[in-house]
Amino acid sequence: MSWLLVHYLYNTQAVAFATFQTRLAAGSDPALAWSESFSALTPAELDKQLDHYSRYGKFSEFNRP
């Protein structure tokens, strides 16, 4: 489930996810960093979006040498 969440956030909420990671790196409380970064994403909505993404989502791939 954690892989799916990170994958989803990286591919669909890139700016908010980057903001969340920046706040965590700065030492913010994780719950506060989450609410500030994803204020419109309720747990119920996140579950709904994760379910849809796991079935139909498109994702980015980057090949590295």
ZADREN-103407 format. One record per atom (N, C-alpha, C): residue in three letters; z, x, y. Coordinates in steps of 0.001 Angstrom, whole numbers, padded with zeros to 6 digits, always signed. Example, Ala and Ser with C-alpha at 12.3 -4.5 7.8 and 13.67 -1.06 7.14 Angstrom:
<rs>
ala+007800+013190-005690;ala+007800+012300-004500;ala+007800+013200-003300;ser+007080+012850-002250;ser+007140+013670-001060;ser+007870+012900+000030;
</rs>
This chain:
<rs>
met+000000+000814-001186;met+000000+000000+000000;met+000000+000864+001258;ser+000726+001974+001232;ser+000755+002834+002418;ser-000624+003428+002696;trp-001358+003768+001628;trp-002715+004281+001815;trp-003578+003234+002501;leu-003487+001995+002050;leu-004276+000911+002634;leu-003913+000718+004102;leu-002641+000738+004428;leu-002220+000547+005813;leu-002776+001648+006708;val-002618+002892+006307;val-003131+004010+007123;val-004647+003930+007234;his-005311+003653+006151;his-006765+003523+006130;his-007209+002422+007090;tyr-006552+001280+007011;tyr-006868+000146+007882;tyr-006649+000502+009350;leu-005487+001048+009662;leu-005182+001382+011054;leu-006157+002419+011598;tyr-006475+003426+010818;tyr-007390+004487+011254;tyr-008777+003923+011552;asn-009230+003003+010718;asn-010596+002492+010848;asn-010740+001260+011731;thr-009667+000542+012011;thr-009808-000681+012803;thr-008949-000704+014064;gln-007943+000128+014132;gln-007018+000147+015269;gln-006828+001581+015746;ala-007911+002307+015887;ala-007837+003749+016121;ala-007028+004131+017367;val-007252+003461+018471;val-006543+003813+019710;val-005053+003513+019572;ala-004728+002319+019082;ala-003312+001953+018908;ala-002635+002862+017883;phe-003359+003225+016826;phe-002803+004106+015799;phe-002525+005492+016378;ala-003437+005990+017196;ala-003225+007290+017841;ala-002019+007232+018783;thr-001886+006138+019509;thr-000739+005953+020398;thr+000556+005933+019597;phe+000558+005214+018485;phe+001718+005143+017610;phe+002110+006533+017115;gln+001142+007310+016649;gln+001423+008654+016138;gln+001942+009570+017239;thr+001396+009432+018430;thr+001850+010239+019565;thr+003307+009918+019899;arg+003642+008637+019878;arg+005021+008237+020164;arg+005977+008748+019098;leu+005567+008682+017846;leu+006405+009215+016774;leu+006608+010717+016941;ala+005529+011433+017248;ala+005617+012884+017419;ala+006518+013259+018589;ala+006619+012367+019571;ala+007477+012619+020729;ala+008936+012259+020459;gly+009208+011739+019256;gly+010583+011442+018882;gly+011025+010014+019124;ser+010082+009126+019420;ser+010448+007725+019630;ser+010966+007092+018347;asp+011807+006091+018510;asp+012269+005302+017373;asp+011046+004651+016725;pro+010893+004755+015397;pro+009703+004212+014739;pro+009471+002721+014993;ala+010518+001914+014966;ala+010341+000474+015202;ala+009866+000206+016630;leu+010411+000939+017577;leu+010001+000783+018970;leu+008573+001282+019168;ala+008240+002416+018579;ala+006876+002947+018678;ala+005866+001959+018106;trp+006233+001321+016975;trp+005340+000330+016359;trp+005157-000867+017288;ser+006249-001423+017788;ser+006146-002620+018624;ser+005397-002345+019924;glu+005543-001150+020462;glu+004815-000798+021683;glu+003336-000553+021412;ser+003009-000061+020242;ser+001620+000261+019917;ser+000849-000927+019354;phe+001544-001775+018619;phe+000897-002899+017941;phe+001593-004210+018280;ser+001823-004466+019547;ser+002604-005629+019968;ser+002017-006955+019496;ala+000714-007062+019384;ala+000086-008326+018983;ala-000039-008474+017465;leu+000328-007458+016717;leu+000136-007466+015272;leu+001439-007849+014570;thr+001606-009141+014317;thr+002798-009621+013623;thr+002704-009254+012138;pro+003824-009232+011433;pro+003764-008938+009995;pro+002845-009890+009226;ala+002875-011172+009567;ala+002006-012138+008874;ala+000536-011853+009156;glu+000224-011540+010408;glu-001165-011231+010762;glu-001610-009924+010113;leu-000724-008944+010074;leu-001052-007676+009430;leu-001344-007890+007947;asp-000531-008677+007265;asp-000782-008974+005850;asp-002147-009616+005658;lys-002466-010562+006518;lys-003760-011259+006445;lys-004914-010278+006652;gln-004787-009431+007664;gln-005848-008471+007966;gln-005977-007410+006868;leu-004860-006956+006319;leu-004915-005981+005232;leu-005587-006561+003990;asp-005275-007801+003687;asp-005918-008457+002550;asp-007425-008523+002751;his-007842-008953+003930;his-009277-009039+004218;his-009926-007658+004179;tyr-009277-006684+004799;tyr-009822-005326+004826;tyr-009947-004740+003419;ser-008966-004987+002577;ser-009004-004430+001220;ser-010160-005010+000406;arg-010587-006196+000757;arg-011685-006837+000026;arg-013054-006570+000635;tyr-013132-006553+001962;tyr-014428-006529+002629;tyr-014580-005440+003683;gly-013551-004650+003923;gly-013561-003712+005040;gly-014558-002577+004894;lys-015023-002149+006035;lys-015898-000981+006135;lys-015039+000179+006633;phe-015369+001360+006219;phe-014568+002499+006618;phe-015463+003683+006915;ser-014911+004631+007611;ser-015615+005858+007992;ser-015342+006942+006971;glu-016353+007724+006715;glu-016192+008905+005868;glu-016652+010122+006653;phe-015939+011205+006493;phe-016307+012445+007141;phe-016345+013526+006069;asn-017470+014155+005906;asn-017600+015257+004963;asn-017294+016562+005673;arg-016489+017374+005052;arg-016133+018672+005607;arg-016491+019752+004598;pro-016977+020873+005086;pro-017304+021961+004146;pro-016046+022547+003508;
</rs>
